[in-house]
């Protein structure tokens, strides 16, 4: 997750804007967040992202990043 947070806001938004890339970024970021700081919420988000809800969560994360500069529940 640190590699994602080190990117500029523009790069983060571009990664979250394109749907297939968005889903892959969500999987990588959510699982790396879980492995860095294990927790029930992070585990649930990581599992949910795998099963297609990642695209919806990715769009939520896109707007959240646009407004606040980081992913939902990932700071």
BALOBA-1460 file (C-alpha; in Angstrom, 3 decimals):
// residues 75
<rec num="1" residu="x" x="0.000" y="0.000" z="0.000"/>
<rec num="2" residu="x" x="2.941" y="2.316" z="0.560"/>
<rec num="3" residu="x" x="3.720" y="2.384" z="-3.165"/>
<rec num="4" residu="x" x="0.205" y="3.655" z="-3.859"/>
<rec num="5" residu="x" x="0.350" y="6.322" z="-1.147"/>
<rec num="6" residu="x" x="3.689" y="7.607" z="-2.477"/>
<rec num="7" residu="x" x="2.177" y="8.372" z="-5.888"/>
<rec num="8" residu="x" x="0.944" y="11.827" z="-6.775"/>
<rec num="9" residu="x" x="-2.786" y="12.422" z="-6.556"/>
<rec num="10" residu="x" x="-2.998" y="12.543" z="-10.369"/>
<rec num="11" residu="x" x="-1.395" y="9.095" z="-10.730"/>
<rec num="12" residu="x" x="-3.686" y="7.684" z="-8.029"/>
<rec num="13" residu="x" x="-6.741" y="9.063" z="-9.823"/>
<rec num="14" residu="x" x="-5.598" y="7.714" z="-13.198"/>
<rec num="15" residu="x" x="-5.066" y="4.251" z="-11.688"/>
<rec num="16" residu="x" x="-8.549" y="4.343" z="-10.173"/>
<rec num="17" residu="x" x="-10.236" y="5.791" z="-13.272"/>
<rec num="18" residu="x" x="-9.790" y="2.857" z="-15.682"/>
<rec num="19" residu="x" x="-12.079" y="-0.039" z="-14.605"/>
<rec num="20" residu="x" x="-9.836" y="-3.122" z="-15.171"/>
<rec num="21" residu="x" x="-6.793" y="-1.373" z="-13.749"/>
<rec num="22" residu="x" x="-8.977" y="-0.030" z="-10.947"/>
<rec num="23" residu="x" x="-9.930" y="-3.573" z="-9.922"/>
<rec num="24" residu="x" x="-6.319" y="-4.801" z="-9.976"/>
<rec num="25" residu="x" x="-5.138" y="-1.787" z="-7.968"/>
<rec num="26" residu="x" x="-7.925" y="-2.365" z="-5.434"/>
<rec num="27" residu="x" x="-6.917" y="-6.021" z="-5.004"/>
<rec num="28" residu="x" x="-3.223" y="-5.223" z="-4.587"/>
<rec num="29" residu="x" x="-3.770" y="-2.265" z="-2.255"/>
<rec num="30" residu="x" x="-6.410" y="-3.941" z="-0.071"/>
<rec num="31" residu="x" x="-4.433" y="-7.181" z="0.381"/>
<rec num="32" residu="x" x="-1.180" y="-5.330" z="1.056"/>
<rec num="33" residu="x" x="-3.011" y="-3.180" z="3.631"/>
<rec num="34" residu="x" x="-4.310" y="-6.334" z="5.295"/>
<rec num="35" residu="x" x="-0.850" y="-7.931" z="5.400"/>
<rec num="36" residu="x" x="0.741" y="-4.749" z="6.801"/>
<rec num="37" residu="x" x="-1.912" y="-4.191" z="9.479"/>
<rec num="38" residu="x" x="-4.168" y="-7.233" z="9.907"/>
<rec num="39" residu="x" x="-7.706" y="-6.535" z="10.995"/>
<rec num="40" residu="x" x="-11.214" y="-7.787" z="10.415"/>
<rec num="41" residu="x" x="-12.364" y="-4.780" z="8.367"/>
<rec num="42" residu="x" x="-9.278" y="-4.898" z="6.132"/>
<rec num="43" residu="x" x="-9.752" y="-8.638" z="5.623"/>
<rec num="44" residu="x" x="-13.417" y="-8.193" z="4.705"/>
<rec num="45" residu="x" x="-12.584" y="-5.396" z="2.249"/>
<rec num="46" residu="x" x="-9.848" y="-7.513" z="0.654"/>
<rec num="47" residu="x" x="-12.210" y="-10.462" z="0.202"/>
<rec num="48" residu="x" x="-15.062" y="-8.299" z="-1.090"/>
<rec num="49" residu="x" x="-12.799" y="-6.639" z="-3.674"/>
<rec num="50" residu="x" x="-11.910" y="-10.000" z="-5.218"/>
<rec num="51" residu="x" x="-15.516" y="-10.928" z="-5.972"/>
<rec num="52" residu="x" x="-16.335" y="-8.056" z="-8.321"/>
<rec num="53" residu="x" x="-17.476" y="-5.499" z="-5.795"/>
<rec num="54" residu="x" x="-13.988" y="-4.092" z="-6.240"/>
<rec num="55" residu="x" x="-15.148" y="-2.100" z="-9.249"/>
<rec num="56" residu="x" x="-17.813" y="-0.358" z="-7.183"/>
<rec num="57" residu="x" x="-15.419" y="0.164" z="-4.288"/>
<rec num="58" residu="x" x="-12.879" y="1.436" z="-6.802"/>
<rec num="59" residu="x" x="-15.242" y="4.177" z="-7.946"/>
<rec num="60" residu="x" x="-15.947" y="5.115" z="-4.332"/>
<rec num="61" residu="x" x="-12.184" y="5.190" z="-3.766"/>
<rec num="62" residu="x" x="-11.742" y="7.348" z="-6.874"/>
<rec num="63" residu="x" x="-14.010" y="10.061" z="-5.495"/>
<rec num="64" residu="x" x="-12.621" y="9.663" z="-1.971"/>
<rec num="65" residu="x" x="-9.072" y="10.072" z="-3.307"/>
<rec num="66" residu="x" x="-10.181" y="13.069" z="-5.343"/>
<rec num="67" residu="x" x="-11.516" y="14.731" z="-2.200"/>
<rec num="68" residu="x" x="-9.170" y="13.536" z="0.549"/>
<rec num="69" residu="x" x="-6.045" y="12.125" z="-1.155"/>
<rec num="70" residu="x" x="-6.250" y="8.560" z="0.175"/>
<rec num="71" residu="x" x="-8.401" y="5.450" z="-0.128"/>
<rec num="72" residu="x" x="-11.442" y="4.751" z="2.036"/>
<rec num="73" residu="x" x="-10.405" y="3.019" z="5.276"/>
<rec num="74" residu="x" x="-6.801" y="2.753" z="4.100"/>
<rec num="75" residu="x" x="-5.070" y="5.547" z="5.930"/>
